[in-house]
């Protein structure tokens, strides 16, 4: 462990000399403070200090991205330079600890007055982390086996309205979707244990309908129940789903924290569907927070099997380029076979498959559509079929309109949604 190191990559913006700013970062997150202190010996620094590996200058701007940043003394017209900074941290400073890893590579950096922008972009971790944190338990292959879907994306939807449905309201909706041949349904992140549909009652109602349809068709829908709650609730709610015959649980990663997810991973007998709500607070400003490449590595260490990435041309404030990179990040191994299944959602319908497949060249995704399925003119079954047909056209390289000539469900979807 003594020779193992962690490499962190940042985007910074500062009015100070870039090399100086990088040294401030390294000192703040390892042995230094604003002034030398007794005990800060050369030997201690050699063993425990973070090192600046590289500083690559980018563009400069005249106005700071973030407020309250300082400028060098005497500077009348400061220039704010941006750069990519790579720092190396000794693993023995923290040991194999996910929460302390996050403290070390992020910590107080965002509050340093020398910076008008700072964002953690990526992490390179020693293989020893994989021994401590086994990562996804089911991942892509295990999810496919439980869902019974092997040669195409999983097509799914989210229960809407997000909140307010009574327990018995779930029965006809889930029954309709299951009979339509859908692969995957999930609770909305807003619905955990509301008074109108208490968790245990909701699980019972949903699973009775899923099992009833499965007995007739042989296809069992994967339903991601939102078990988000306090630590003891995670375990209790997981057990309720497992005992009812469920095949997936969902957790709001940022609400419960990475260590709660890791706790659930070690206990869980079901795939963990990781929802990233609050992600925008961490990422929407391009010069603040954490980039998805780094974020998904932390989530993967914690043990999620699925992870939300948004979808192309969605309603959210994220570029298509960012969404594509997020999908690719999830599908890129970190420690061997530890990929997670990307979850695409928001304003998705059959045609969304075309640009998605062109960009990522993979069918290893869960593709969620709300209105794109439920609002199909010919009903949910036609909506599900239209989503599959969209992916068939994408994989075969056939223009959507041409494929629609032989597939009425796709044709109706185009008429309904292409002008939305």
N, C-alpha and C positions, 0 to 999 in steps of 0.2 A: 504493500500500500504506500510505502514511503516515497516511491518513485512515480507513482501514478498521479496524473494531473487532469484537471478539468479545463476545457477550452471554451470560453464564452465569447460570442461575437456581438458587437453593439453598433448601432447607428447613433452618432452624437452630433450635437450642434452647440457651439461655444464661441464666445468672443475672445477667449484666451488662446495662447499657442496650443496647438493640438497635442504635441508631445507632453506638455505640462498637464493638460486636462486628462490625458490618459493616465499619467502617474497619479493624479488625484484620485481617479477611480480605483486604481490598483491599491493605493494606500488605504482608502476608506473601507474597502471590503476585505482587508487582511490585517496588516500590522500597524498601519499608520493612523494618525489623527491630525488635527490642524497644527500641532506643534510636537516636537520630539519630547518623549517622556522617558523617565528612568526605566531601565530594563530593555529598551528598544536597541539591543546590541546588533552589531553586524552579523553575528552568528544567528541570532533569532531571525533577523530579516532574511538571511540566506535560506533558512529552513522553512519559514512560514509566509513570506511576502508573496503577493501576487506579482506576476511579471507581465510587462507589456510586450506582446509578441509582435504586433504590427499596428501601424496607423496609416490608413490609406485615405488621403484627402479627396473629397468630392467637391461639390459646388459651394459657393458662398452666397449669403443673402444679407440684405441690409436691415431687416427687421427680425426680431427674435420670434420663434414659434410659440414659446411658453412665457408667461409673465414672471416677473420678480427675479430674473437672472441678473447676475452681477457682470460688470465689465472691468477690464484692467484699469488701474488708477491712471488718471490723466487722459484716458481715451475719450475724445470728443465725438468722433463718428465711428463707433465700433462696427466691425464687420463680423458677421456670425458665420463661421466656417463649419461645414459638415464633414464627417469622416466615418469610415468603418474602423472600429478599434477591436483588436483581439487581445483578450487577457487570459493568462494561464494561472490557475489556482492549484495549490497542492491538495490532493485528496485527503491527506492526513489532517488537514485543518478541521474537517467536519466529519470524516468517516463516511460510511455508506448510509446516508440519512437524507431522505427526500425533502423534508421540511428545511433542514439546515442547508441543503444544496440551494434551495430557492432563496434563503436568506443571504447566502454568500454571493450568488451571481446577480441578485437584484437588490434586496435590502434597502439601504438608505440612498442608493445611487440617484433615485428620482428626485430627491430633495436637495441635492448639492447645488449650491448657488452659482457655481461656475458654468452650469449647463442650462441652455435654453431649449434643449431637446435631448432625450436619451431613451433608447429603445433596445431591449434585449432581442436579438434576432435569431440566434441559434446556439446550440450547446453540443459539444462533443464530450462524451462521457466514457470513462474506463469500463471495460467489460465486466469488472467486478460488480458494478451496479446490477447487472443482469442476474447475478447470483443472489443478491439481497432482494431484488424486486423482480419477480418472474414475469411480470407484464401480463398481456391478455391471456385469459384461460381458454377461451373459445376462438376468438378472432374470426377471420373470414371463413375458414373451412368449417369450424364448429358451428357457426351460425347457419351456414348453408345446410349442414346435416340436420339440424333441428328444424329448420324451415322447410326442408325438402325441396330446395331450389338450387340447381347446380350449374345451369348453362346460360344464365341470364341474370340481370340485376333483380334484387328483391323489390317488388312493387308494394308500396305501402301508403298509409295515410295517417292523419292525426285526428283524434276525436274533437269535433267542433259542435256546438260552442265550447270554447276552452274550459269554461267553468260555468256552473249553474244547472247542468243536467242533474236530474234525480237518478237514483240508482236504477230504477226500472226503465228509465229512458235509454240506458245503455243497451238493453236487450235487443230491441228491434234494429238499432243502428249496427251493432256488432254482428247480429244474425245476417243482416242484409249484406254487409261487407264480406263476411265469411262465405256466404252463398255465392257471392260475386267472384270468388276465387282469389281474393287478395292474399298477399303473402305476409303482410306485416301491418300491425296497427299499434299506435302508441298513445298514451295519455299526453295531454298538453302539460307543459312544465308547471302551469298554474294550478293544476289539479293534483293534489296529493292526498289529503284526508279531509275534504270539506264536509261540513255538516249535511249538505244536501245529498252527498253520495259518499258516505264513510268508506274508508279504504277496504276494510274486510268485506263489507257488503258488496262493494263494487267488484272486487275480485271474484267473489262467488257468482254474481250475476253474469259477468263477462265470460268466465271460464265455462259455466253451464252452457252458454250459447255456442262457444267455440267447440266444445266437446261434442255437443249435439250435432253440429254440422259435420265435424270430423268423422263421427260415426257413420254418417251417410255417404260422405265423399272420399274419405281416406286422407284428406288434407287438413292439417291442423295449423291454424293461423298462429304466428308468433305475435304475442301482444306484450309490449313493453310497459309494465305497470310502474308508475312513478312512486318509488318507495322513499323519496327524499324526506329526511327528518333528522332528529337527533341520533346519536350513535346507537342507542338501544333500539330506536325505531327502525333503523336500517336492518338490523338482524331480525326483529319481529316481523317486519313487512316482507322481507325476503322469504321467511319461512311460510308466511301465509300464501304467497304466490306459489312456492314450491309444492306445498301440500295440496293446493287446488289444481295442480297439473300444469301450471304456467311454465313458459319456456324463456322468459326474459324479464329483467328488471331495469328500470331507468333511474338515474340519479343526476341531480343538478350539481355538476362538479364544483363550480365556484361557490355554491351555497354551502356545501358541506365541507369543502376543503380536500386537498389531495390526500391527506392521511386518512380521512374517513373513507375515501374511495379505496385506498389501499387496504384498510381494515376489512371493507366489504369484499374486496377481491379474495382475500385469504379465507373468508368464510363462505363465499357464494358458491352455489352449485349451478348457477344460471349465468348466461351472458349478461354483461353489464353494458347498458346503452347509455353512453355518456352525453349529457346535454350541456352545452357551453353557455347557457344564458348568462348575461352580464358580460359577455365577451366584448361587446362594443366599448364598455368602459375601459377595457384593457388595451384596446387596439385601434379605436377609430381615429385618434390623432396619430398621424404617421411618424411623429417625433416623440412619442411617449408610449410607455407600456411594454408589452411583450408581443412579438410576432408569432404567428401560428406555428412556424417551424419549430421554435423552442417550446411553445405551449404544448403541442401535441406529444412531444417527447416526454414531458412531465406527466401528462395524462396517461401515456402508454406505460410508463414506469409504475404508475398507480394501479394500472390493471384494467382499464376500460377495453371493451371488445368492439364497440361502435363509437364513433365520434362525429358530431355535427360539423359541417363545413360550409353551410349555405349551398344554394344552387346557383347556376348561371342565370343572369337576368332576373334576379330576385327583387323583392321589395325592400331589402336591407341595403345599408350604405356600405357596400363592399364591392370592389371592382371584380369583373370576371377573371382578370389575371390573378388576383388574390385567391379567389375560389378555386381556380384550377390548380394553383400551387398547393393549396391546402389539401385537395384531394390526393395529389401526387405525394405529398408528405406522409399522409396516412398509409399509403400503399408502398412506401419505401422502408425496407427493414432497417432496424436500428441495431438489434443484437440477434442476428439470425432470423428465424421465422416468427417475428413479433409484430406483424402488420395489424392495423385495425381497419374495420370496414367503415368507409366514409358514408355519412348520412346527408343526402342532398334534399333540401326543402326550400319552401317559400316561393310562391307563384310559379310552381312547376306544372307542366302538362306534357302531353305526348311529344310535342315538338322539341321540348327541352333536351331530349335524348340526343338529338343530332349534334349540336355544338358541344355537348358534354363528352360524347364518345370521340369526336374529332380532336378534342383537346387532351384527353387523358388515355384513350385507347385501352380502356379497361371496363369490364362489366361487373367488377367487384365493388358494387355500391348498393346502398339501400336508397331507393328513389321515392321520396314521399311527395304525394300530391293531394291537396285537400279539395279545392274546387275543381281541379283537373280531373278528379274521379267522381266526386259526389255531385257536381253540377253538370255532368255530361248529359246532353239532351236525351239520350236513350237509357239513362240510369247508371248506377254504380258498376254493374257488370260490364257494360260497354265502356265505361271509364277505365276500368282495370285493363280490359283488352286493348284499348287505344294506347295505353302506356306501354304495354308489351310490344304492340305493333310499331310504336315509335322507336323502340330500341332495336327491333328486328331490322327496320329500315336503316338505322344508324350503323349497325354492325355489318350489314350487307352492302352498305354504300349506295343505297338506292334513294333518290330524291323523295322527300316525304310525300309530295303530291302524287308522284307516280305510284308509290306503295299504297296510297290511300284509294287508288282506283279499284283495287281488289279487296280493300278492307274498309267496310262501311263505318266501323266504329272510329277508325282513325279519320276518315273523311268528315264525320260529324264533329269530331273534336276540333279539326281545323276550322270548320265553319263557326263553331262556337267561340273558340279561344284565340284565334289568330289576331283578332282586332281588339282584344281586351287591353 
